[in-house]
């Protein structure tokens, strides 16, 4: 699952090793700004956590577009 969120690209994928969903958040230039440490049971939870990473980056002023 891919989503554009506030200028960031969020990818949520299934991880066969951990039997859960992982996320990756990238900025507009394609640089990774965040990823999960532990897999999520539901894709929706991984997506919500990824959005939180993007929001925190914007709040800190490091990711202003």
PDBQT receptor file of N, H, CA, C and O in Angstrom, charges set to zero:
ATOM      1  N   UNK A   1       0.847  -1.161   0.000  1.00  0.00    +0.000 N 
ATOM      2  CA  UNK A   1       0.000   0.000   0.000  1.00  0.00    +0.000 C 
ATOM      3  C   UNK A   1       0.897   1.231   0.000  1.00  0.00    +0.000 C 
ATOM      4  O   UNK A   1       1.824   1.332   0.804  1.00  0.00    +0.000 OA
ATOM      5  N   UNK A   2       0.625   2.146  -0.885  1.00  0.00    +0.000 N 
ATOM      6  H   UNK A   2      -0.128   2.064  -1.539  1.00  0.00    +0.000 HD
ATOM      7  CA  UNK A   2       1.379   3.395  -0.977  1.00  0.00    +0.000 C 
ATOM      8  C   UNK A   2       0.417   4.561  -0.795  1.00  0.00    +0.000 C 
ATOM      9  O   UNK A   2      -0.739   4.511  -1.216  1.00  0.00    +0.000 OA
ATOM     10  N   UNK A   3       0.924   5.612  -0.156  1.00  0.00    +0.000 N 
ATOM     11  H   UNK A   3       1.863   5.653   0.186  1.00  0.00    +0.000 HD
ATOM     12  CA  UNK A   3       0.102   6.791   0.074  1.00  0.00    +0.000 C 
ATOM     13  C   UNK A   3       0.982   8.030   0.104  1.00  0.00    +0.000 C 
ATOM     14  O   UNK A   3       2.080   8.010   0.660  1.00  0.00    +0.000 OA
ATOM     15  N   UNK A   4       0.494   9.103  -0.496  1.00  0.00    +0.000 N 
ATOM     16  H   UNK A   4      -0.398   9.119  -0.948  1.00  0.00    +0.000 HD
ATOM     17  CA  UNK A   4       1.131  10.409  -0.365  1.00  0.00    +0.000 C 
ATOM     18  C   UNK A   4       0.448  11.099   0.807  1.00  0.00    +0.000 C 
ATOM     19  O   UNK A   4      -0.779  11.192   0.845  1.00  0.00    +0.000 OA
ATOM     20  N   UNK A   5       1.231  11.580   1.756  1.00  0.00    +0.000 N 
ATOM     21  H   UNK A   5       2.228  11.504   1.725  1.00  0.00    +0.000 HD
ATOM     22  CA  UNK A   5       0.681  12.194   2.961  1.00  0.00    +0.000 C 
ATOM     23  C   UNK A   5       1.480  13.436   3.298  1.00  0.00    +0.000 C 
ATOM     24  O   UNK A   5       2.649  13.347   3.676  1.00  0.00    +0.000 OA
ATOM     25  N   UNK A   6       0.855  14.587   3.164  1.00  0.00    +0.000 N 
ATOM     26  H   UNK A   6      -0.094  14.659   2.858  1.00  0.00    +0.000 HD
ATOM     27  CA  UNK A   6       1.471  15.875   3.498  1.00  0.00    +0.000 C 
ATOM     28  C   UNK A   6       2.857  16.037   2.872  1.00  0.00    +0.000 C 
ATOM     29  O   UNK A   6       3.777  16.554   3.505  1.00  0.00    +0.000 OA
ATOM     30  N   UNK A   7       2.991  15.588   1.623  1.00  0.00    +0.000 N 
ATOM     31  H   UNK A   7       2.243  15.168   1.109  1.00  0.00    +0.000 HD
ATOM     32  CA  UNK A   7       4.249  15.721   0.907  1.00  0.00    +0.000 C 
ATOM     33  C   UNK A   7       5.221  14.573   1.109  1.00  0.00    +0.000 C 
ATOM     34  O   UNK A   7       6.309  14.573   0.532  1.00  0.00    +0.000 OA
ATOM     35  N   UNK A   8       4.846  13.601   1.916  1.00  0.00    +0.000 N 
ATOM     36  H   UNK A   8       3.963  13.600   2.385  1.00  0.00    +0.000 HD
ATOM     37  CA  UNK A   8       5.689  12.437   2.166  1.00  0.00    +0.000 C 
ATOM     38  C   UNK A   8       5.099  11.216   1.472  1.00  0.00    +0.000 C 
ATOM     39  O   UNK A   8       3.890  11.131   1.257  1.00  0.00    +0.000 OA
ATOM     40  N   UNK A   9       5.955  10.289   1.133  1.00  0.00    +0.000 N 
ATOM     41  H   UNK A   9       6.937  10.358   1.308  1.00  0.00    +0.000 HD
ATOM     42  CA  UNK A   9       5.533   9.024   0.540  1.00  0.00    +0.000 C 
ATOM     43  C   UNK A   9       5.594   7.950   1.627  1.00  0.00    +0.000 C 
ATOM     44  O   UNK A   9       6.630   7.746   2.260  1.00  0.00    +0.000 OA
ATOM     45  N   UNK A  10       4.475   7.274   1.828  1.00  0.00    +0.000 N 
ATOM     46  H   UNK A  10       3.634   7.439   1.314  1.00  0.00    +0.000 HD
ATOM     47  CA  UNK A  10       4.395   6.209   2.829  1.00  0.00    +0.000 C 
ATOM     48  C   UNK A  10       4.160   4.894   2.103  1.00  0.00    +0.000 C 
ATOM     49  O   UNK A  10       3.257   4.777   1.275  1.00  0.00    +0.000 OA
ATOM     50  N   UNK A  11       4.985   3.907   2.428  1.00  0.00    +0.000 N 
ATOM     51  H   UNK A  11       5.719   4.001   3.101  1.00  0.00    +0.000 HD
ATOM     52  CA  UNK A  11       4.827   2.566   1.876  1.00  0.00    +0.000 C 
ATOM     53  C   UNK A  11       4.631   1.593   3.036  1.00  0.00    +0.000 C 
ATOM     54  O   UNK A  11       5.418   1.576   3.981  1.00  0.00    +0.000 OA
ATOM     55  N   UNK A  12       3.584   0.791   2.956  1.00  0.00    +0.000 N 
ATOM     56  H   UNK A  12       2.944   0.805   2.188  1.00  0.00    +0.000 HD
ATOM     57  CA  UNK A  12       3.298  -0.245   3.951  1.00  0.00    +0.000 C 
ATOM     58  C   UNK A  12       3.355  -1.576   3.217  1.00  0.00    +0.000 C 
ATOM     59  O   UNK A  12       2.664  -1.781   2.219  1.00  0.00    +0.000 OA
ATOM     60  N   UNK A  13       4.190  -2.477   3.728  1.00  0.00    +0.000 N 
ATOM     61  H   UNK A  13       4.751  -2.310   4.538  1.00  0.00    +0.000 HD
ATOM     62  CA  UNK A  13       4.361  -3.782   3.072  1.00  0.00    +0.000 C 
ATOM     63  C   UNK A  13       4.307  -4.908   4.099  1.00  0.00    +0.000 C 
ATOM     64  O   UNK A  13       4.562  -4.702   5.286  1.00  0.00    +0.000 OA
ATOM     65  N   UNK A  14       3.972  -6.092   3.620  1.00  0.00    +0.000 N 
ATOM     66  H   UNK A  14       3.764  -6.259   2.656  1.00  0.00    +0.000 HD
ATOM     67  CA  UNK A  14       3.935  -7.282   4.443  1.00  0.00    +0.000 C 
ATOM     68  C   UNK A  14       5.350  -7.824   4.610  1.00  0.00    +0.000 C 
ATOM     69  O   UNK A  14       6.114  -7.873   3.646  1.00  0.00    +0.000 OA
ATOM     70  N   UNK A  15       5.700  -8.226   5.819  1.00  0.00    +0.000 N 
ATOM     71  H   UNK A  15       5.080  -8.186   6.602  1.00  0.00    +0.000 HD
ATOM     72  CA  UNK A  15       7.007  -8.799   6.123  1.00  0.00    +0.000 C 
ATOM     73  C   UNK A  15       6.803 -10.266   6.482  1.00  0.00    +0.000 C 
ATOM     74  O   UNK A  15       6.237 -10.577   7.530  1.00  0.00    +0.000 OA
ATOM     75  N   UNK A  16       7.264 -11.176   5.609  1.00  0.00    +0.000 N 
ATOM     76  H   UNK A  16       7.723 -10.924   4.758  1.00  0.00    +0.000 HD
ATOM     77  CA  UNK A  16       7.087 -12.610   5.838  1.00  0.00    +0.000 C 
ATOM     78  C   UNK A  16       7.855 -13.108   7.066  1.00  0.00    +0.000 C 
ATOM     79  O   UNK A  16       7.409 -14.042   7.734  1.00  0.00    +0.000 OA
ATOM     80  N   UNK A  17       8.987 -12.504   7.363  1.00  0.00    +0.000 N 
ATOM     81  H   UNK A  17       9.349 -11.746   6.820  1.00  0.00    +0.000 HD
ATOM     82  CA  UNK A  17       9.799 -12.961   8.500  1.00  0.00    +0.000 C 
ATOM     83  C   UNK A  17       9.123 -12.677   9.836  1.00  0.00    +0.000 C 
ATOM     84  O   UNK A  17       9.142 -13.517  10.736  1.00  0.00    +0.000 OA
ATOM     85  N   UNK A  18       8.530 -11.501   9.962  1.00  0.00    +0.000 N 
ATOM     86  H   UNK A  18       8.515 -10.819   9.230  1.00  0.00    +0.000 HD
ATOM     87  CA  UNK A  18       7.908 -11.126  11.232  1.00  0.00    +0.000 C 
ATOM     88  C   UNK A  18       6.405 -11.376  11.233  1.00  0.00    +0.000 C 
ATOM     89  O   UNK A  18       5.742 -11.235  12.261  1.00  0.00    +0.000 OA
ATOM     90  N   UNK A  19       5.877 -11.747  10.074  1.00  0.00    +0.000 N 
ATOM     91  H   UNK A  19       6.416 -11.862   9.239  1.00  0.00    +0.000 HD
ATOM     92  CA  UNK A  19       4.445 -11.999   9.919  1.00  0.00    +0.000 C 
ATOM     93  C   UNK A  19       3.621 -10.778  10.334  1.00  0.00    +0.000 C 
ATOM     94  O   UNK A  19       2.641 -10.888  11.070  1.00  0.00    +0.000 OA
ATOM     95  N   UNK A  20       4.045  -9.616   9.842  1.00  0.00    +0.000 N 
ATOM     96  H   UNK A  20       4.841  -9.527   9.244  1.00  0.00    +0.000 HD
ATOM     97  CA  UNK A  20       3.340  -8.375  10.135  1.00  0.00    +0.000 C 
ATOM     98  C   UNK A  20       3.631  -7.341   9.070  1.00  0.00    +0.000 C 
ATOM     99  O   UNK A  20       4.328  -7.616   8.093  1.00  0.00    +0.000 OA
ATOM    100  N   UNK A  21       3.095  -6.153   9.265  1.00  0.00    +0.000 N 
ATOM    101  H   UNK A  21       2.529  -5.930  10.059  1.00  0.00    +0.000 HD
ATOM    102  CA  UNK A  21       3.252  -5.066   8.299  1.00  0.00    +0.000 C 
ATOM    103  C   UNK A  21       4.333  -4.092   8.753  1.00  0.00    +0.000 C 
ATOM    104  O   UNK A  21       4.419  -3.746   9.931  1.00  0.00    +0.000 OA
ATOM    105  N   UNK A  22       5.149  -3.658   7.809  1.00  0.00    +0.000 N 
ATOM    106  H   UNK A  22       5.079  -3.939   6.852  1.00  0.00    +0.000 HD
ATOM    107  CA  UNK A  22       6.197  -2.668   8.048  1.00  0.00    +0.000 C 
ATOM    108  C   UNK A  22       5.881  -1.419   7.246  1.00  0.00    +0.000 C 
ATOM    109  O   UNK A  22       5.179  -1.475   6.236  1.00  0.00    +0.000 OA
ATOM    110  N   UNK A  23       6.413  -0.277   7.712  1.00  0.00    +0.000 N 
ATOM    111  H   UNK A  23       6.983  -0.232   8.532  1.00  0.00    +0.000 HD
ATOM    112  CA  UNK A  23       6.236   0.950   6.945  1.00  0.00    +0.000 C 
ATOM    113  C   UNK A  23       7.579   1.629   6.723  1.00  0.00    +0.000 C 
ATOM    114  O   UNK A  23       8.555   1.399   7.437  1.00  0.00    +0.000 OA
ATOM    115  N   UNK A  24       7.580   2.467   5.712  1.00  0.00    +0.000 N 
ATOM    116  H   UNK A  24       6.787   2.655   5.133  1.00  0.00    +0.000 HD
ATOM    117  CA  UNK A  24       8.727   3.300   5.372  1.00  0.00    +0.000 C 
ATOM    118  C   UNK A  24       8.182   4.660   4.942  1.00  0.00    +0.000 C 
ATOM    119  O   UNK A  24       7.246   4.737   4.147  1.00  0.00    +0.000 OA
ATOM    120  N   UNK A  25       8.772   5.730   5.473  1.00  0.00    +0.000 N 
ATOM    121  H   UNK A  25       9.532   5.668   6.119  1.00  0.00    +0.000 HD
ATOM    122  CA  UNK A  25       8.353   7.090   5.131  1.00  0.00    +0.000 C 
ATOM    123  C   UNK A  25       9.516   7.777   4.445  1.00  0.00    +0.000 C 
ATOM    124  O   UNK A  25      10.633   7.781   4.961  1.00  0.00    +0.000 OA
ATOM    125  N   UNK A  26       9.254   8.366   3.272  1.00  0.00    +0.000 N 
ATOM    126  H   UNK A  26       8.346   8.363   2.853  1.00  0.00    +0.000 HD
ATOM    127  CA  UNK A  26      10.291   9.069   2.509  1.00  0.00    +0.000 C 
ATOM    128  C   UNK A  26       9.835  10.497   2.231  1.00  0.00    +0.000 C 
ATOM    129  O   UNK A  26       8.643  10.770   2.096  1.00  0.00    +0.000 OA
ATOM    130  N   UNK A  27      10.813  11.403   2.147  1.00  0.00    +0.000 N 
ATOM    131  H   UNK A  27      11.782  11.180   2.257  1.00  0.00    +0.000 HD
ATOM    132  CA  UNK A  27      10.492  12.786   1.813  1.00  0.00    +0.000 C 
ATOM    133  C   UNK A  27      10.303  12.920   0.310  1.00  0.00    +0.000 C 
ATOM    134  O   UNK A  27      10.389  11.936  -0.424  1.00  0.00    +0.000 OA
ATOM    135  N   UNK A  28      10.048  14.138  -0.141  1.00  0.00    +0.000 N 
ATOM    136  H   UNK A  28       9.978  14.937   0.456  1.00  0.00    +0.000 HD
ATOM    137  CA  UNK A  28       9.771  14.377  -1.559  1.00  0.00    +0.000 C 
ATOM    138  C   UNK A  28      10.951  14.002  -2.448  1.00  0.00    +0.000 C 
ATOM    139  O   UNK A  28      10.760  13.669  -3.618  1.00  0.00    +0.000 OA
ATOM    140  N   UNK A  29      12.165  14.050  -1.910  1.00  0.00    +0.000 N 
ATOM    141  H   UNK A  29      12.320  14.320  -0.959  1.00  0.00    +0.000 HD
ATOM    142  CA  UNK A  29      13.360  13.692  -2.671  1.00  0.00    +0.000 C 
ATOM    143  C   UNK A  29      13.663  12.210  -2.672  1.00  0.00    +0.000 C 
ATOM    144  O   UNK A  29      14.600  11.770  -3.337  1.00  0.00    +0.000 OA
ATOM    145  N   UNK A  30      12.878  11.426  -1.931  1.00  0.00    +0.000 N 
ATOM    146  H   UNK A  30      12.116  11.784  -1.391  1.00  0.00    +0.000 HD
ATOM    147  CA  UNK A  30      13.071   9.987  -1.884  1.00  0.00    +0.000 C 
ATOM    148  C   UNK A  30      13.950   9.511  -0.737  1.00  0.00    +0.000 C 
ATOM    149  O   UNK A  30      14.208   8.314  -0.610  1.00  0.00    +0.000 OA
ATOM    150  N   UNK A  31      14.416  10.444   0.105  1.00  0.00    +0.000 N 
ATOM    151  H   UNK A  31      14.207  11.416   0.001  1.00  0.00    +0.000 HD
ATOM    152  CA  UNK A  31      15.250  10.062   1.249  1.00  0.00    +0.000 C 
ATOM    153  C   UNK A  31      14.369   9.508   2.368  1.00  0.00    +0.000 C 
ATOM    154  O   UNK A  31      13.336  10.089   2.702  1.00  0.00    +0.000 OA
ATOM    155  N   UNK A  32      14.779   8.401   2.933  1.00  0.00    +0.000 N 
ATOM    156  H   UNK A  32      15.618   7.929   2.663  1.00  0.00    +0.000 HD
ATOM    157  CA  UNK A  32      14.021   7.790   4.018  1.00  0.00    +0.000 C 
ATOM    158  C   UNK A  32      14.140   8.638   5.283  1.00  0.00    +0.000 C 
ATOM    159  O   UNK A  32      15.238   9.009   5.696  1.00  0.00    +0.000 OA
ATOM    160  N   UNK A  33      12.985   8.940   5.892  1.00  0.00    +0.000 N 
ATOM    161  H   UNK A  33      12.093   8.639   5.557  1.00  0.00    +0.000 HD
ATOM    162  CA  UNK A  33      12.999   9.709   7.135  1.00  0.00    +0.000 C 
ATOM    163  C   UNK A  33      12.506   8.895   8.318  1.00  0.00    +0.000 C 
ATOM    164  O   UNK A  33      12.620   9.331   9.464  1.00  0.00    +0.000 OA
ATOM    165  N   UNK A  34      11.957   7.712   8.050  1.00  0.00    +0.000 N 
ATOM    166  H   UNK A  34      11.864   7.358   7.119  1.00  0.00    +0.000 HD
ATOM    167  CA  UNK A  34      11.477   6.874   9.141  1.00  0.00    +0.000 C 
ATOM    168  C   UNK A  34      11.031   5.510   8.678  1.00  0.00    +0.000 C 
ATOM    169  O   UNK A  34      10.617   5.306   7.537  1.00  0.00    +0.000 OA
ATOM    170  N   UNK A  35      11.135   4.577   9.617  1.00  0.00    +0.000 N 
ATOM    171  H   UNK A  35      11.472   4.742  10.544  1.00  0.00    +0.000 HD
ATOM    172  CA  UNK A  35      10.623   3.219   9.397  1.00  0.00    +0.000 C 
ATOM    173  C   UNK A  35      10.330   2.603  10.750  1.00  0.00    +0.000 C 
ATOM    174  O   UNK A  35      10.811   3.085  11.775  1.00  0.00    +0.000 OA
ATOM    175  N   UNK A  36       9.553   1.555  10.755  1.00  0.00    +0.000 N 
ATOM    176  H   UNK A  36       9.162   1.163   9.922  1.00  0.00    +0.000 HD
ATOM    177  CA  UNK A  36       9.184   0.930  12.015  1.00  0.00    +0.000 C 
ATOM    178  C   UNK A  36      10.292   0.017  12.532  1.00  0.00    +0.000 C 
ATOM    179  O   UNK A  36      11.127  -0.466  11.766  1.00  0.00    +0.000 OA
ATOM    180  N   UNK A  37      10.284  -0.209  13.852  1.00  0.00    +0.000 N 
ATOM    181  H   UNK A  37       9.607   0.184  14.474  1.00  0.00    +0.000 HD
ATOM    182  CA  UNK A  37      11.216  -1.155  14.459  1.00  0.00    +0.000 C 
ATOM    183  C   UNK A  37      10.562  -2.521  14.623  1.00  0.00    +0.000 C 
ATOM    184  O   UNK A  37      11.201  -3.555  14.431  1.00  0.00    +0.000 OA
ATOM    185  N   UNK A  38       9.283  -2.513  14.980  1.00  0.00    +0.000 N 
ATOM    186  H   UNK A  38       8.763  -1.673  15.136  1.00  0.00    +0.000 HD
ATOM    187  CA  UNK A  38       8.523  -3.750  15.146  1.00  0.00    +0.000 C 
ATOM    188  C   UNK A  38       7.376  -3.756  14.140  1.00  0.00    +0.000 C 
ATOM    189  O   UNK A  38       6.807  -2.711  13.823  1.00  0.00    +0.000 OA
ATOM    190  N   UNK A  39       7.048  -4.935  13.647  1.00  0.00    +0.000 N 
ATOM    191  H   UNK A  39       7.510  -5.784  13.904  1.00  0.00    +0.000 HD
ATOM    192  CA  UNK A  39       5.964  -5.052  12.662  1.00  0.00    +0.000 C 
ATOM    193  C   UNK A  39       4.606  -4.908  13.340  1.00  0.00    +0.000 C 
ATOM    194  O   UNK A  39       4.458  -5.154  14.537  1.00  0.00    +0.000 OA
ATOM    195  N   UNK A  40       3.627  -4.505  12.550  1.00  0.00    +0.000 N 
ATOM    196  H   UNK A  40       3.747  -4.305  11.577  1.00  0.00    +0.000 HD
ATOM    197  CA  UNK A  40       2.267  -4.299  13.027  1.00  0.00    +0.000 C 
ATOM    198  C   UNK A  40       1.372  -5.436  12.551  1.00  0.00    +0.000 C 
ATOM    199  O   UNK A  40       1.571  -5.984  11.467  1.00  0.00    +0.000 OA
ATOM    200  N   UNK A  41       0.383  -5.783  13.370  1.00  0.00    +0.000 N 
ATOM    201  H   UNK A  41       0.221  -5.338  14.250  1.00  0.00    +0.000 HD
ATOM    202  CA  UNK A  41      -0.551  -6.851  13.044  1.00  0.00    +0.000 C 
ATOM    203  C   UNK A  41      -1.492  -6.431  11.914  1.00  0.00    +0.000 C 
ATOM    204  O   UNK A  41      -1.865  -7.253  11.077  1.00  0.00    +0.000 OA
ATOM    205  N   UNK A  42      -1.873  -5.158  11.892  1.00  0.00    +0.000 N 
ATOM    206  H   UNK A  42      -1.570  -4.490  12.572  1.00  0.00    +0.000 HD
ATOM    207  CA  UNK A  42      -2.786  -4.644  10.867  1.00  0.00    +0.000 C 
ATOM    208  C   UNK A  42      -2.095  -3.568  10.029  1.00  0.00    +0.000 C 
ATOM    209  O   UNK A  42      -1.321  -2.765  10.549  1.00  0.00    +0.000 OA
ATOM    210  N   UNK A  43      -2.382  -3.562   8.738  1.00  0.00    +0.000 N 
ATOM    211  H   UNK A  43      -3.011  -4.214   8.316  1.00  0.00    +0.000 HD
ATOM    212  CA  UNK A  43      -1.817  -2.554   7.843  1.00  0.00    +0.000 C 
ATOM    213  C   UNK A  43      -2.267  -1.153   8.249  1.00  0.00    +0.000 C 
ATOM    214  O   UNK A  43      -1.502  -0.195   8.134  1.00  0.00    +0.000 OA
ATOM    215  N   UNK A  44      -3.503  -1.034   8.722  1.00  0.00    +0.000 N 
ATOM    216  H   UNK A  44      -4.124  -1.812   8.815  1.00  0.00    +0.000 HD
ATOM    217  CA  UNK A  44      -4.031   0.271   9.130  1.00  0.00    +0.000 C 
ATOM    218  C   UNK A  44      -3.233   0.852  10.300  1.00  0.00    +0.000 C 
ATOM    219  O   UNK A  44      -3.033   2.065  10.371  1.00  0.00    +0.000 OA
ATOM    220  N   UNK A  45      -2.777  -0.006  11.214  1.00  0.00    +0.000 N 
ATOM    221  H   UNK A  45      -2.939  -0.991  11.156  1.00  0.00    +0.000 HD
ATOM    222  CA  UNK A  45      -1.972   0.464  12.345  1.00  0.00    +0.000 C 
ATOM    223  C   UNK A  45      -0.600   0.924  11.878  1.00  0.00    +0.000 C 
ATOM    224  O   UNK A  45      -0.074   1.915  12.384  1.00  0.00    +0.000 OA
ATOM    225  N   UNK A  46      -0.025   0.225  10.933  1.00  0.00    +0.000 N 
ATOM    226  H   UNK A  46      -0.452  -0.580  10.522  1.00  0.00    +0.000 HD
ATOM    227  CA  UNK A  46       1.272   0.632  10.378  1.00  0.00    +0.000 C 
ATOM    228  C   UNK A  46       1.138   1.967   9.663  1.00  0.00    +0.000 C 
ATOM    229  O   UNK A  46       2.015   2.822   9.781  1.00  0.00    +0.000 OA
ATOM    230  N   UNK A  47       0.057   2.154   8.927  1.00  0.00    +0.000 N 
ATOM    231  H   UNK A  47      -0.655   1.459   8.832  1.00  0.00    +0.000 HD
ATOM    232  CA  UNK A  47      -0.176   3.405   8.214  1.00  0.00    +0.000 C 
ATOM    233  C   UNK A  47      -0.355   4.562   9.202  1.00  0.00    +0.000 C 
ATOM    234  O   UNK A  47       0.185   5.647   8.988  1.00  0.00    +0.000 OA
ATOM    235  N   UNK A  48      -1.098   4.338  10.265  1.00  0.00    +0.000 N 
ATOM    236  H   UNK A  48      -1.537   3.456  10.439  1.00  0.00    +0.000 HD
ATOM    237  CA  UNK A  48      -1.298   5.381  11.273  1.00  0.00    +0.000 C 
ATOM    238  C   UNK A  48       0.029   5.761  11.931  1.00  0.00    +0.000 C 
ATOM    239  O   UNK A  48       0.282   6.941  12.171  1.00  0.00    +0.000 OA
ATOM    240  N   UNK A  49       0.864   4.786  12.222  1.00  0.00    +0.000 N 
ATOM    241  H   UNK A  49       0.658   3.827  12.027  1.00  0.00    +0.000 HD
ATOM    242  CA  UNK A  49       2.171   5.056  12.827  1.00  0.00    +0.000 C 
ATOM    243  C   UNK A  49       3.067   5.829  11.858  1.00  0.00    +0.000 C 
ATOM    244  O   UNK A  49       3.810   6.719  12.273  1.00  0.00    +0.000 OA
ATOM    245  N   UNK A  50       2.999   5.495  10.582  1.00  0.00    +0.000 N 
ATOM    246  H   UNK A  50       2.395   4.773  10.244  1.00  0.00    +0.000 HD
ATOM    247  CA  UNK A  50       3.797   6.202   9.571  1.00  0.00    +0.000 C 
ATOM    248  C   UNK A  50       3.347   7.659   9.452  1.00  0.00    +0.000 C 
ATOM    249  O   UNK A  50       4.175   8.558   9.306  1.00  0.00    +0.000 OA
ATOM    250  N   UNK A  51       2.050   7.885   9.514  1.00  0.00    +0.000 N 
ATOM    251  H   UNK A  51       1.377   7.154   9.632  1.00  0.00    +0.000 HD
ATOM    252  CA  UNK A  51       1.545   9.261   9.469  1.00  0.00    +0.000 C 
ATOM    253  C   UNK A  51       2.044  10.057  10.670  1.00  0.00    +0.000 C 
ATOM    254  O   UNK A  51       2.350  11.243  10.548  1.00  0.00    +0.000 OA
ATOM    255  N   UNK A  52       2.125   9.408  11.828  1.00  0.00    +0.000 N 
ATOM    256  H   UNK A  52       1.876   8.445  11.927  1.00  0.00    +0.000 HD
ATOM    257  CA  UNK A  52       2.642  10.061  13.027  1.00  0.00    +0.000 C 
ATOM    258  C   UNK A  52       4.099  10.467  12.840  1.00  0.00    +0.000 C 
ATOM    259  O   UNK A  52       4.499  11.549  13.270  1.00  0.00    +0.000 OA
ATOM    260  N   UNK A  53       4.891   9.617  12.208  1.00  0.00    +0.000 N 
ATOM    261  H   UNK A  53       4.565   8.738  11.859  1.00  0.00    +0.000 HD
ATOM    262  CA  UNK A  53       6.293   9.945  11.924  1.00  0.00    +0.000 C 
ATOM    263  C   UNK A  53       6.360  11.196  11.045  1.00  0.00    +0.000 C 
ATOM    264  O   UNK A  53       7.146  12.105  11.314  1.00  0.00    +0.000 OA
ATOM    265  N   UNK A  54       5.544  11.241  10.005  1.00  0.00    +0.000 N 
ATOM    266  H   UNK A  54       4.906  10.503   9.786  1.00  0.00    +0.000 HD
ATOM    267  CA  UNK A  54       5.533  12.399   9.104  1.00  0.00    +0.000 C 
ATOM    268  C   UNK A  54       5.082  13.659   9.844  1.00  0.00    +0.000 C 
ATOM    269  O   UNK A  54       5.672  14.726   9.671  1.00  0.00    +0.000 OA
ATOM    270  N   UNK A  55       4.048  13.539  10.660  1.00  0.00    +0.000 N 
ATOM    271  H   UNK A  55       3.569  12.673  10.801  1.00  0.00    +0.000 HD
ATOM    272  CA  UNK A  55       3.548  14.691  11.412  1.00  0.00    +0.000 C 
ATOM    273  C   UNK A  55       4.604  15.229  12.372  1.00  0.00    +0.000 C 
ATOM    274  O   UNK A  55       4.786  16.442  12.481  1.00  0.00    +0.000 OA
ATOM    275  N   UNK A  56       5.295  14.337  13.064  1.00  0.00    +0.000 N 
ATOM    276  H   UNK A  56       5.147  13.352  12.975  1.00  0.00    +0.000 HD
ATOM    277  CA  UNK A  56       6.340  14.768  13.997  1.00  0.00    +0.000 C 
ATOM    278  C   UNK A  56       7.479  15.451  13.261  1.00  0.00    +0.000 C 
ATOM    279  O   UNK A  56       8.061  16.411  13.768  1.00  0.00    +0.000 OA
ATOM    280  N   UNK A  57       7.798  14.972  12.087  1.00  0.00    +0.000 N 
ATOM    281  H   UNK A  57       7.326  14.192  11.676  1.00  0.00    +0.000 HD
ATOM    282  CA  UNK A  57       8.854  15.585  11.286  1.00  0.00    +0.000 C 
ATOM    283  C   UNK A  57       8.456  17.009  10.877  1.00  0.00    +0.000 C 
ATOM    284  O   UNK A  57       9.279  17.924  10.907  1.00  0.00    +0.000 OA
ATOM    285  N   UNK A  58       7.194  17.184  10.498  1.00  0.00    +0.000 N 
ATOM    286  H   UNK A  58       6.525  16.441  10.473  1.00  0.00    +0.000 HD
ATOM    287  CA  UNK A  58       6.716  18.512  10.129  1.00  0.00    +0.000 C 
ATOM    288  C   UNK A  58       6.674  19.444  11.345  1.00  0.00    +0.000 C 
ATOM    289  O   UNK A  58       7.031  20.617  11.242  1.00  0.00    +0.000 OA
ATOM    290  N   UNK A  59       6.239  18.924  12.491  1.00  0.00    +0.000 N 
ATOM    291  H   UNK A  59       5.948  17.971  12.575  1.00  0.00    +0.000 HD
ATOM    292  CA  UNK A  59       6.162  19.729  13.715  1.00  0.00    +0.000 C 
ATOM    293  C   UNK A  59       7.541  20.197  14.172  1.00  0.00    +0.000 C 
ATOM    294  O   UNK A  59       7.686  21.294  14.711  1.00  0.00    +0.000 OA
ATOM    295  N   UNK A  60       8.546  19.361  13.955  1.00  0.00    +0.000 N 
ATOM    296  H   UNK A  60       8.428  18.470  13.517  1.00  0.00    +0.000 HD
ATOM    297  CA  UNK A  60       9.897  19.706  14.406  1.00  0.00    +0.000 C 
ATOM    298  C   UNK A  60      10.548  20.755  13.495  1.00  0.00    +0.000 C 
ATOM    299  O   UNK A  60      11.561  21.357  13.854  1.00  0.00    +0.000 OA
ATOM    300  N   UNK A  61       9.958  20.965  12.322  1.00  0.00    +0.000 N 
ATOM    301  H   UNK A  61       9.136  20.476  12.031  1.00  0.00    +0.000 HD
ATOM    302  CA  UNK A  61      10.506  21.939  11.391  1.00  0.00    +0.000 C 
ATOM    303  C   UNK A  61      11.556  21.358  10.475  1.00  0.00    +0.000 C 
ATOM    304  O   UNK A  61      12.078  22.063   9.612  1.00  0.00    +0.000 OA
ATOM    305  N   UNK A  62      11.884  20.068  10.646  1.00  0.00    +0.000 N 
ATOM    306  H   UNK A  62      11.461  19.495  11.347  1.00  0.00    +0.000 HD
ATOM    307  CA  UNK A  62      12.895  19.411   9.804  1.00  0.00    +0.000 C 
ATOM    308  C   UNK A  62      12.363  19.038   8.439  1.00  0.00    +0.000 C 
ATOM    309  O   UNK A  62      13.133  18.805   7.508  1.00  0.00    +0.000 OA
ATOM    310  N   UNK A  63      11.044  18.982   8.317  1.00  0.00    +0.000 N 
ATOM    311  H   UNK A  63      10.419  19.171   9.073  1.00  0.00    +0.000 HD
ATOM    312  CA  UNK A  63      10.490  18.491   7.063  1.00  0.00    +0.000 C 
ATOM    313  C   UNK A  63       9.577  19.460   6.364  1.00  0.00    +0.000 C 
ATOM    314  O   UNK A  63       8.705  19.045   5.602  1.00  0.00    +0.000 OA
ATOM    315  N   UNK A  64       9.756  20.741   6.605  1.00  0.00    +0.000 N 
ATOM    316  H   UNK A  64      10.465  21.078   7.224  1.00  0.00    +0.000 HD
ATOM    317  CA  UNK A  64       8.881  21.701   5.963  1.00  0.00    +0.000 C 
ATOM    318  C   UNK A  64       9.059  21.660   4.459  1.00  0.00    +0.000 C 
ATOM    319  O   UNK A  64      10.177  21.605   3.947  1.00  0.00    +0.000 OA
ATOM    320  N   UNK A  65       7.949  21.686   3.773  1.00  0.00    +0.000 N 
ATOM    321  H   UNK A  65       7.041  21.730   4.189  1.00  0.00    +0.000 HD
ATOM    322  CA  UNK A  65       7.972  21.584   2.317  1.00  0.00    +0.000 C 
ATOM    323  C   UNK A  65       7.823  22.933   1.670  1.00  0.00    +0.000 C 
ATOM    324  O   UNK A  65       7.821  23.032   0.443  1.00  0.00    +0.000 OA
TER     325      UNK A  65
